[in-house]
Amino acid sequence: MKKYTYTDKKDTRSGFGDGLLEAGKRNPEVVALCADLVGSLKMADFIKAFPERFFQTGIAEANMIGMAAGLTIGGKIPFTGTFANFSTGRVYDQIRQSVAYSDKNVKICASHAGLTLGEDGATHQILEDIGLMKMLPGMTVINPCDYNQTKAATIAIAEHHGPVYLRFGRPVVPIFTDADQKFEIGKAWMVNEGADVSIFATGHLVWEAIQAGEKLAEEGIDAEIINIHTIKPLDAEAVLKSVAKTGCVVTAEEHNRLGGLGDSIAQLLAVNNPTPQEYVAVNDSFGESGTPAQLMTKYGLDAEHIIAAAKKVIARKKQNS
């Protein structure tokens, strides 16, 4: 098992804020809109550098999406920012009609996604957003794993033409990817090559998958771990190549098991290579209030649950052989 270490921790939303500033420096057409959550979205540095390129819409998320769609007509590249719940569920009609249907070059940037929003509870936690957004034709869906990858993804989507949903979070997590990485939309990242089980993880669950892989290695289980940062378009080639080698799959995500990464991979495998699969995801429920760590453990989104899923699916593979 390849060893990953870290010297610092940071929230992925700060990666977005720093990436937005860099994208603004590189391209004068980049603009930003926020629904009264500048501090939470880490947009302050962009506003300080480019005050004339920032629009505060107030708590009017639907208006923000409509304004962003309109700005693209004049050649602007708008980045919208609010909590993931308000970025998707509250404004789904506006996204569908004004952005996706007409292929507008809007970047929908969503913080505080999943359970790790924490104490704010179920009304603010969204576990359906990946499913909502990936079903929209033409929508790219990205869920990076740490500060560096989120910063790189933010810069990359400014150069990509078309609607994008960029999902990130609030908790401080280890920084374990390269600071100077080149983010490739739709290209999975091989974290660790293995032969016994494929673990496809996204977002905050990538670090948990690494921790799981280290413990599995101590027990003689050789796990292949792949970071699926781009959920749509899915890197089908990487998934199928890995599964052809290992013969069984675990998917890990901070999302409802219905409609997320696991479903995307299951659909791919059903058509191309039916394979035993176990899900590490929220089991069709809403969240609740608690610390991020408490919630990740209670809802089964940690390294221990990935280990259990890996052992279970390996046993299923052996039964089928």
C-alpha positions in Angstrom: 0.0 0.0 0.0 1.4 3.3 -1.1 1.9 5.6 1.9 0.2 8.9 2.0 1.1 11.5 4.7 0.1 15.1 5.3 1.6 18.1 7.1 -1.5 20.3 7.1 -5.3 20.2 7.2 -7.7 22.6 5.6 -11.3 22.8 4.5 -12.0 22.2 0.8 -14.1 25.4 0.6 -10.9 27.3 1.2 -9.5 25.5 -1.9 -12.5 26.9 -3.8 -11.9 30.4 -2.5 -8.2 30.4 -3.5 -8.9 28.7 -6.8 -11.6 31.4 -7.6 -9.0 34.1 -6.9 -6.5 32.5 -9.2 -9.1 31.9 -12.0 -10.0 35.6 -11.7 -6.4 36.6 -12.1 -6.0 34.4 -15.2 -9.3 35.4 -17.0 -11.0 38.8 -16.7 -14.3 37.3 -17.8 -14.6 35.3 -14.5 -17.2 36.8 -12.2 -18.7 35.7 -8.9 -22.1 35.8 -7.4 -23.0 34.9 -3.8 -26.3 34.5 -1.9 -25.3 36.2 1.3 -22.6 33.7 2.3 -19.3 35.3 1.3 -17.5 34.2 4.5 -18.7 30.6 4.3 -17.8 30.4 0.6 -14.3 32.0 1.2 -15.0 34.6 -1.5 -13.5 37.6 0.3 -10.1 37.6 -1.4 -11.8 37.5 -4.9 -14.0 40.4 -3.9 -11.0 42.4 -2.6 -9.1 41.9 -5.8 -12.0 42.3 -8.2 -14.9 44.3 -6.5 -16.4 45.2 -9.8 -16.7 41.6 -10.8 -18.7 40.5 -7.8 -22.5 40.5 -7.3 -24.1 40.0 -3.9 -27.6 38.8 -4.6 -28.7 38.4 -1.0 -30.8 35.4 0.1 -32.3 35.1 -3.3 -30.7 31.9 -4.8 -33.1 31.6 -7.7 -32.3 35.1 -8.8 -28.6 34.4 -8.5 -28.9 31.5 -10.9 -30.9 33.5 -13.4 -28.4 36.4 -13.2 -25.6 34.0 -13.7 -27.3 32.5 -16.8 -27.8 36.0 -18.2 -24.2 37.0 -17.6 -23.0 34.2 -19.8 -24.7 35.8 -22.8 -22.2 38.7 -22.6 -19.3 36.3 -22.4 -18.8 36.3 -18.7 -17.9 33.1 -16.8 -20.0 33.3 -13.6 -19.3 31.3 -10.4 -22.3 31.1 -8.1 -21.7 30.3 -4.4 -23.9 29.2 -1.5 -24.6 26.0 0.5 -25.1 22.8 -1.5 -28.7 22.5 -0.3 -29.5 26.0 -1.6 -27.3 25.5 -4.7 -29.4 22.6 -5.9 -32.6 21.7 -4.2 -33.9 25.2 -3.8 -33.1 26.3 -7.3 -33.4 23.1 -9.4 -36.0 24.6 -11.7 -33.8 27.6 -12.5 -30.8 25.4 -13.1 -32.7 23.0 -15.3 -34.4 25.7 -17.4 -32.0 28.6 -17.5 -28.6 26.8 -17.3 -28.7 23.2 -18.3 -31.3 23.3 -21.0 -29.6 26.2 -22.8 -26.1 25.0 -22.1 -25.0 28.1 -20.3 -21.4 28.4 -19.1 -22.3 28.7 -15.4 -20.2 27.2 -12.6 -22.5 26.2 -9.7 -20.2 26.0 -6.7 -21.6 24.4 -3.6 -20.1 24.4 -0.1 -21.2 22.6 3.1 -22.3 19.5 1.2 -23.3 16.2 2.8 -23.4 15.3 6.5 -20.2 17.1 7.4 -22.1 20.4 7.5 -22.6 19.1 11.0 -24.5 20.9 13.7 -26.8 22.8 11.4 -28.7 19.5 10.8 -30.8 17.8 8.2 -32.5 21.0 6.9 -29.1 22.3 5.7 -27.4 19.0 4.9 -28.1 17.7 1.4 -27.5 14.1 0.4 -29.3 14.1 -2.9 -27.4 16.8 -4.8 -25.1 14.6 -6.9 -28.1 12.7 -8.1 -30.0 15.8 -8.9 -27.2 17.4 -10.9 -25.8 14.4 -12.7 -29.3 13.7 -14.2 -29.2 17.1 -16.0 -28.0 16.6 -19.6 -24.7 18.3 -20.3 -24.0 19.0 -16.6 -20.5 18.2 -15.4 -20.3 17.0 -11.7 -17.1 17.3 -9.7 -16.5 16.4 -6.0 -12.8 16.9 -5.1 -11.1 15.3 -2.1 -8.9 17.9 -0.4 -7.8 21.6 -0.5 -5.3 21.2 -3.3 -7.6 19.2 -5.5 -10.5 21.7 -5.0 -8.3 24.6 -5.8 -7.1 22.9 -9.0 -10.6 21.9 -9.9 -11.9 25.5 -9.5 -9.2 26.7 -11.9 -9.9 24.0 -14.4 -13.7 24.5 -14.6 -13.1 28.2 -15.5 -11.3 26.9 -18.6 -14.1 24.3 -19.4 -17.0 25.5 -21.4 -20.4 24.3 -20.2 -22.4 24.1 -16.9 -20.5 22.6 -14.0 -21.5 21.6 -10.5 -18.6 21.8 -8.1 -19.2 20.2 -4.6 -17.0 20.8 -1.6 -17.3 21.1 2.2 -16.9 22.7 5.5 -14.7 20.4 7.7 -10.9 20.6 8.0 -9.4 17.5 6.3 -5.9 16.4 5.5 -4.2 17.8 2.4 -2.6 14.8 0.7 -2.7 15.6 -3.0 0.0 17.7 -4.9 -0.1 21.4 -4.7 0.9 21.8 -8.3 -1.4 19.2 -9.7 -3.1 19.5 -13.1 -6.7 18.7 -12.7 -8.2 16.7 -15.6 -12.0 16.8 -15.7 -13.3 13.3 -16.3 -10.0 11.6 -15.5 -9.9 9.4 -12.4 -6.8 9.5 -10.1 -5.1 6.2 -9.2 -4.4 6.5 -5.5 -3.1 2.9 -5.0 -2.8 0.0 -7.3 -4.1 -3.3 -6.0 -5.4 -6.7 -7.0 -8.0 -7.9 -4.5 -10.8 -5.2 -4.5 -11.5 -1.9 -6.2 -12.4 1.0 -3.9 -13.9 3.9 -5.8 -14.1 6.9 -3.5 -15.1 10.6 -3.9 -14.8 13.7 -1.8 -14.1 13.4 1.9 -14.3 9.6 1.6 -11.0 9.4 -0.4 -8.9 10.0 2.8 -11.0 7.4 4.6 -10.4 5.0 1.8 -6.7 5.5 2.1 -6.9 4.8 5.9 -8.9 1.7 5.1 -6.4 0.5 2.5 -3.5 0.7 5.0 -5.4 -1.4 7.5 -6.5 -3.9 4.8 -2.9 -4.2 3.7 -1.9 -5.2 7.3 -4.3 -8.1 6.9 -2.9 -9.1 3.5 -5.7 -7.6 1.4 -4.4 -5.6 -1.6 -6.9 -2.8 -2.3 -6.9 -0.7 -5.4 -8.1 2.8 -4.5 -9.2 5.2 -7.1 -10.3 8.8 -6.6 -13.4 9.5 -8.7 -13.4 13.3 -8.4 -15.4 13.7 -11.6 -18.7 11.8 -11.2 -20.0 13.0 -14.6 -18.5 12.3 -17.0 -17.4 9.1 -15.3 -14.1 7.7 -16.2 -15.5 4.5 -17.5 -12.2 3.2 -18.8 -10.5 3.5 -15.4 -13.4 1.8 -13.7 -13.7 -1.1 -16.1 -9.9 -1.7 -16.2 -9.8 -1.8 -12.4 -12.7 -4.1 -12.0 -11.4 -6.5 -14.7 -8.4 -7.0 -12.5 -10.0 -7.2 -9.0 -13.4 -8.7 -9.7 -15.2 -6.8 -6.9 -16.1 -3.2 -6.0 -16.7 -0.9 -3.0 -18.0 2.6 -3.7 -17.6 5.3 -1.0 -19.3 8.6 -0.9 -20.8 11.2 1.4 -24.2 11.0 -0.3 -27.4 9.0 -0.4 -26.7 5.5 -1.8 -29.5 6.3 -4.3 -28.4 8.4 -7.2 -24.7 9.0 -6.3 -21.3 7.6 -7.4 -22.3 4.1 -6.5 -25.3 4.1 -8.8 -23.2 5.5 -11.6 -20.7 2.7 -11.3 -23.4 0.1 -10.8 -25.0 1.2 -14.1 -21.7 1.0 -15.9 -20.9 -2.5 -14.6 -24.4 -3.8 -15.2 -24.0 -3.2 -18.9 -20.3 -4.0 -19.3 -19.2 -6.4 -16.5 -21.7 -7.4 -13.8 -19.6 -7.4 -10.6 -20.2 -7.8 -6.8 -20.5 -4.3 -5.3 -20.9 -2.9 -1.8 -22.0 0.7 -1.1 -20.5 2.9 1.6 -23.0 5.7 1.6 -26.0 7.1 3.6 -28.7 4.5 3.4 -31.7 6.5 2.1 -32.2 8.8 5.0 -31.9 12.4 6.0 -29.1 13.5 8.3 -29.2 15.1 11.8 -27.3 17.5 14.0 -23.9 16.4 15.4 -20.2 16.9 14.8 -18.9 15.9 11.4 -16.9 13.0 13.0 -19.9 11.8 14.9 -22.1 11.8 11.9 -19.6 10.1 9.6 -19.3 7.3 12.1 -23.0 7.0 12.8 -24.0 6.9 9.1 -21.2 4.5 8.2 -19.0 6.8 6.2 -15.5 6.1 7.7 -12.5 3.8 7.2 -13.9 1.0 9.4 -17.1 0.7 7.3 -15.0 0.7 4.1 -12.9 -2.1 5.5 -16.1 -4.1 6.4 -17.5 -3.5 2.9 -14.3 -4.6 1.3 -14.2 -7.9 3.3 -17.8 -8.5 2.5 -17.5 -8.0 -1.2 -14.4 -10.1 -1.4 -16.3 -12.9 0.3 -19.1 -12.6 -2.2 -16.6 -12.7 -5.0 -15.1 -16.0 -3.7 -18.6 -17.5 -3.3 -19.3 -16.7 -7.0 -16.0 -18.1 -8.3 
